[in-house]
Amino acid sequence: MSLYQLWDELEVLERPLHFYDEFLRFEGRDGRALSLYTDIDRLGQHLLDLAPRDAGPIGDLIEALHAFRDLELPVDMTISDVSQALELGRSMMPVLLPVLRWRNVTVREFANRFSDPLLREALPQFFQFSPPDFPMMLLLSTLAMMHDHEVGYPIGGSLRFAQDLAQRYKALGGEIRYRSRVSRILVQGDRAVGVRLEDGTVLRADLVISAADGHATIYDMLEGLYVDSTIEAYYRDLPVSESIIQVSLGVRRDFSSEPPALDFPLPQPIVLGNVWHERLVAKHYCFDPTMAPPGKSVLSVWCQADYAYWRSMRAHRAHYRAAKDLVAQQVIAALDERFPGLAEEVEVVDVATPITYERYTGNWRGAFAGWALTTRKMSMMMGRPMRKTLPGLEGFYMIGQWVEPGGNVELSAASGRDVIKDVCDAEGRPFRTGVAKPQA
């Protein structure tokens, strides 16, 4: 797949990848469980075993998954000109009919075709925190790529992945300033000319490219001076991804025999912060030997959160800490019911709230990603994209999850590639990727 070209150009494919056999297991209250296997035919047989009366919609699902295996996305996924639009169109020709059939169907709409209550409830939980109009096409394309081992987990996790990117950047002559938050983008004559850091340091530049939070970039760093009705509508009307609480645990137990993600019901609902929860999703990383010593495991639980509640708690440090401690206690107690004895095996506890995400990443309202992915966003991905420039401002570009409707890691990286290509075109310079290898 062409996405591999993107990561190959960035030289971050050196680490091995883990490919999931079972991506998620959803436990129902009736004692049954649905396993979301990444092997398409195994998944189909599993669904038929669970719900033989739903052979019709199960067959449609499996047929669509096989069809989407033919989807080849180009590396220039973020359309900025006619040639890229044509390239994307050519890549979709083998799956044109399936795309036309599924592009406006939501996962919930398709799930409602099942008569079996477990399948109706479980399928929309494929992506945690997915909005009600989450597009079926994304489920189909993701599972199809998982089947063909085109999507995997990089051993070492996101930190090692980011470190590899940073090392590549520095090897090319780049400089990274850590703990250097930008407070203002400097503008002269409607042209970006540099940035001012929170400590007062001024850094001049020929071009300014922001990969930071979109709302902070536009409305704080640029004081809302370069917007139009379209941009205002984005930040007024488009839904953003959920604000979350993340409870991370280091436990003295080997979870490698469990599914990597388990969505299970609680005997009684619990209130975390001020949000009711009837289920929890526990993930482990035992397939990654860098995450924990032998015989031990890292667990993480993500839960929907109320940003306003945690913002108010943060105003009183003691109350904030107490609220985080209470969340940890409740999650550990719930896990202990599902995995008896676990509470006594917990050795490390960390709780991140929406305020933690906001403090570390600057993300608007502490959202764990950018825009929530809906069918409207899917149409934007396949049609007219968000601009990477701002009206009336020269020498400035935006990249990342706030200018890409999909907002995932691949699209964010592709947006950076596109901007550099646009800069080369504007300056009449050839666009080259990769590093020249020394002659033998």
BELSUL-V970133 format. One record per backbone hydrogen bond with DSSP energy under -0.5 kcal/mol. NH is the residue of the N-H (numbers start at 1). CO is the residue of the C=O. E is the energy in kcal/mol with one decimal. If there is no record, write none. Layout:
nh=NH co=CO e=E
nh=NH co=CO e=E
//
This chain:
nh=2 co=73 e=-0.6
nh=4 co=1 e=-1.5
nh=5 co=2 e=-1.1
nh=6 co=2 e=-1.1
nh=7 co=3 e=-1.7
nh=8 co=4 e=-2.5
nh=9 co=5 e=-2.6
nh=10 co=6 e=-1.4
nh=11 co=8 e=-0.9
nh=12 co=7 e=-2.0
nh=18 co=153 e=-3.1
nh=19 co=17 e=-0.5
nh=20 co=18 e=-0.5
nh=23 co=36 e=-2.5
nh=24 co=36 e=-0.6
nh=25 co=261 e=-2.3
nh=26 co=34 e=-3.1
nh=27 co=25 e=-0.6
nh=27 co=263 e=-2.9
nh=28 co=26 e=-0.5
nh=28 co=32 e=-2.9
nh=31 co=28 e=-1.1
nh=34 co=26 e=-2.8
nh=35 co=33 e=-0.5
nh=36 co=24 e=-3.6
nh=36 co=34 e=-0.5
nh=37 co=35 e=-1.6
nh=38 co=21 e=-2.3
nh=39 co=21 e=-0.5
nh=40 co=38 e=-0.7
nh=43 co=39 e=-2.5
nh=44 co=40 e=-2.4
nh=45 co=41 e=-2.2
nh=46 co=42 e=-2.2
nh=47 co=43 e=-2.6
nh=48 co=44 e=-2.1
nh=49 co=45 e=-2.3
nh=50 co=46 e=-1.8
nh=51 co=47 e=-2.8
nh=54 co=51 e=-2.0
nh=55 co=52 e=-1.0
nh=58 co=54 e=-2.0
nh=59 co=55 e=-2.3
nh=60 co=56 e=-2.0
nh=61 co=57 e=-2.1
nh=62 co=58 e=-2.5
nh=63 co=59 e=-2.5
nh=64 co=60 e=-2.2
nh=65 co=61 e=-2.4
nh=66 co=62 e=-2.1
nh=67 co=63 e=-2.0
nh=68 co=64 e=-2.3
nh=69 co=65 e=-0.5
nh=69 co=66 e=-0.9
nh=70 co=67 e=-1.6
nh=71 co=68 e=-1.4
nh=72 co=91 e=-1.1
nh=73 co=71 e=-0.6
nh=77 co=75 e=-1.7
nh=79 co=77 e=-0.9
nh=85 co=81 e=-1.8
nh=86 co=82 e=-2.5
nh=87 co=83 e=-2.1
nh=88 co=84 e=-2.4
nh=89 co=85 e=-2.3
nh=90 co=86 e=-2.5
nh=91 co=87 e=-2.1
nh=92 co=88 e=-1.2
nh=93 co=89 e=-0.6
nh=93 co=90 e=-1.0
nh=95 co=92 e=-1.2
nh=96 co=93 e=-1.6
nh=99 co=95 e=-2.7
nh=100 co=96 e=-2.6
nh=101 co=97 e=-2.1
nh=102 co=98 e=-2.3
nh=103 co=99 e=-2.2
nh=105 co=102 e=-1.6
nh=107 co=134 e=-2.7
nh=108 co=132 e=-0.5
nh=110 co=106 e=-2.1
nh=111 co=107 e=-2.9
nh=112 co=108 e=-1.8
nh=113 co=110 e=-2.0
nh=114 co=111 e=-1.8
nh=120 co=116 e=-2.1
nh=121 co=117 e=-1.9
nh=122 co=118 e=-2.8
nh=123 co=119 e=-1.9
nh=125 co=122 e=-2.2
nh=126 co=123 e=-1.7
nh=128 co=126 e=-0.5
nh=130 co=127 e=-1.6
nh=134 co=131 e=-1.5
nh=136 co=105 e=-3.0
nh=138 co=135 e=-0.7
nh=139 co=135 e=-1.0
nh=140 co=136 e=-2.4
nh=141 co=137 e=-2.8
nh=142 co=138 e=-2.2
nh=143 co=139 e=-2.4
nh=144 co=140 e=-2.2
nh=145 co=141 e=-2.0
nh=146 co=142 e=-2.2
nh=147 co=143 e=-2.4
nh=148 co=144 e=-1.5
nh=149 co=146 e=-1.4
nh=150 co=145 e=-3.1
nh=151 co=145 e=-0.7
nh=153 co=18 e=-2.8
nh=154 co=152 e=-0.5
nh=155 co=16 e=-2.5
nh=157 co=154 e=-2.3
nh=160 co=156 e=-1.1
nh=161 co=157 e=-1.8
nh=162 co=158 e=-2.7
nh=163 co=159 e=-2.6
nh=164 co=160 e=-2.2
nh=165 co=161 e=-1.9
nh=166 co=162 e=-2.5
nh=167 co=163 e=-2.5
nh=168 co=164 e=-2.2
nh=169 co=165 e=-2.3
nh=170 co=166 e=-2.4
nh=171 co=167 e=-2.1
nh=172 co=168 e=-1.2
nh=173 co=170 e=-1.7
nh=174 co=169 e=-2.4
nh=178 co=176 e=-0.7
nh=180 co=177 e=-0.5
nh=183 co=196 e=-2.8
nh=184 co=196 e=-1.8
nh=185 co=221 e=-2.3
nh=186 co=184 e=-0.6
nh=186 co=194 e=-2.2
nh=188 co=191 e=-2.6
nh=191 co=188 e=-0.6
nh=192 co=394 e=-2.8
nh=193 co=186 e=-2.7
nh=194 co=186 e=-0.9
nh=195 co=203 e=-2.5
nh=196 co=184 e=-2.8
nh=197 co=201 e=-3.1
nh=198 co=181 e=-2.3
nh=200 co=197 e=-2.0
nh=203 co=195 e=-2.9
nh=204 co=202 e=-0.5
nh=205 co=193 e=-2.5
nh=208 co=395 e=-2.1
nh=210 co=397 e=-2.7
nh=211 co=209 e=-0.6
nh=217 co=213 e=-2.3
nh=218 co=214 e=-2.6
nh=219 co=215 e=-2.7
nh=220 co=215 e=-0.5
nh=220 co=216 e=-1.5
nh=221 co=216 e=-3.0
nh=222 co=217 e=-0.9
nh=224 co=218 e=-2.5
nh=225 co=222 e=-1.9
nh=232 co=228 e=-2.5
nh=233 co=229 e=-2.0
nh=234 co=230 e=-1.9
nh=235 co=231 e=-2.0
nh=236 co=232 e=-1.1
nh=237 co=233 e=-3.1
nh=238 co=233 e=-0.7
nh=238 co=234 e=-1.8
nh=241 co=370 e=-3.0
nh=244 co=366 e=-0.6
nh=245 co=303 e=-2.8
nh=246 co=352 e=-2.9
nh=247 co=245 e=-0.5
nh=247 co=301 e=-2.8
nh=248 co=246 e=-0.6
nh=248 co=350 e=-3.1
nh=249 co=299 e=-3.0
nh=250 co=348 e=-2.2
nh=251 co=249 e=-0.5
nh=251 co=297 e=-2.7
nh=252 co=345 e=-2.6
nh=253 co=251 e=-1.5
nh=255 co=253 e=-0.7
nh=258 co=255 e=-2.3
nh=260 co=22 e=-0.6
nh=262 co=282 e=-2.6
nh=263 co=25 e=-3.0
nh=264 co=262 e=-0.7
nh=264 co=280 e=-2.5
nh=266 co=278 e=-2.7
nh=270 co=277 e=-2.2
nh=272 co=270 e=-0.6
nh=272 co=275 e=-2.4
nh=273 co=271 e=-0.6
nh=274 co=272 e=-0.9
nh=275 co=272 e=-1.7
nh=277 co=270 e=-2.6
nh=280 co=264 e=-2.1
nh=282 co=262 e=-2.5
nh=282 co=280 e=-0.5
nh=283 co=300 e=-2.5
nh=284 co=260 e=-1.8
nh=285 co=298 e=-1.0
nh=288 co=285 e=-1.9
nh=289 co=287 e=-0.6
nh=291 co=288 e=-1.9
nh=296 co=293 e=-2.0
nh=297 co=251 e=-2.2
nh=299 co=249 e=-2.8
nh=299 co=297 e=-0.5
nh=300 co=283 e=-2.1
nh=301 co=247 e=-2.3
nh=302 co=281 e=-0.7
nh=303 co=245 e=-2.7
nh=305 co=243 e=-2.5
nh=307 co=305 e=-0.7
nh=310 co=306 e=-1.9
nh=311 co=307 e=-2.5
nh=312 co=308 e=-2.1
nh=313 co=309 e=-2.1
nh=314 co=310 e=-2.0
nh=315 co=311 e=-0.6
nh=315 co=312 e=-0.7
nh=316 co=313 e=-1.9
nh=317 co=315 e=-0.5
nh=320 co=313 e=-0.6
nh=320 co=316 e=-2.6
nh=321 co=317 e=-2.4
nh=322 co=318 e=-2.2
nh=323 co=319 e=-2.4
nh=324 co=320 e=-2.2
nh=325 co=321 e=-2.5
nh=326 co=322 e=-2.3
nh=327 co=323 e=-2.0
nh=328 co=324 e=-2.2
nh=329 co=325 e=-2.4
nh=330 co=326 e=-2.4
nh=331 co=327 e=-2.5
nh=332 co=328 e=-2.6
nh=333 co=329 e=-2.3
nh=334 co=330 e=-2.2
nh=335 co=331 e=-2.6
nh=336 co=332 e=-2.3
nh=337 co=333 e=-1.5
nh=338 co=334 e=-1.5
nh=339 co=335 e=-3.3
nh=342 co=339 e=-1.9
nh=344 co=341 e=-0.8
nh=345 co=342 e=-2.0
nh=346 co=342 e=-0.6
nh=346 co=343 e=-0.7
nh=347 co=250 e=-3.5
nh=348 co=250 e=-1.7
nh=350 co=248 e=-2.2
nh=352 co=246 e=-2.8
nh=356 co=353 e=-0.5
nh=357 co=353 e=-2.0
nh=358 co=354 e=-2.4
nh=359 co=355 e=-2.4
nh=360 co=356 e=-2.4
nh=361 co=357 e=-2.7
nh=362 co=357 e=-0.6
nh=362 co=358 e=-1.6
nh=363 co=357 e=-0.7
nh=366 co=363 e=-2.5
nh=367 co=364 e=-1.9
nh=368 co=242 e=-1.9
nh=371 co=401 e=-0.8
nh=372 co=239 e=-2.1
nh=374 co=372 e=-0.8
nh=375 co=133 e=-1.3
nh=378 co=374 e=-2.3
nh=379 co=375 e=-2.0
nh=380 co=376 e=-1.8
nh=381 co=377 e=-2.5
nh=382 co=378 e=-1.5
nh=383 co=379 e=-0.5
nh=383 co=380 e=-0.7
nh=385 co=383 e=-0.6
nh=393 co=390 e=-1.8
nh=394 co=190 e=-2.5
nh=394 co=392 e=-0.5
nh=397 co=208 e=-2.1
nh=398 co=388 e=-2.5
nh=399 co=210 e=-2.6
nh=403 co=400 e=-1.5
nh=404 co=400 e=-0.5
nh=405 co=403 e=-0.5
nh=412 co=408 e=-2.3
nh=413 co=409 e=-2.4
nh=414 co=410 e=-2.6
nh=415 co=411 e=-2.1
nh=416 co=412 e=-1.3
nh=417 co=413 e=-1.9
nh=418 co=414 e=-2.5
nh=419 co=415 e=-2.1
nh=420 co=416 e=-2.1
nh=421 co=417 e=-2.0
nh=422 co=418 e=-2.5
nh=423 co=419 e=-2.6
nh=424 co=420 e=-2.3
nh=425 co=421 e=-2.3
nh=426 co=422 e=-2.5
nh=427 co=423 e=-1.9
nh=428 co=425 e=-1.0
nh=429 co=424 e=-3.1
nh=432 co=430 e=-0.7
//
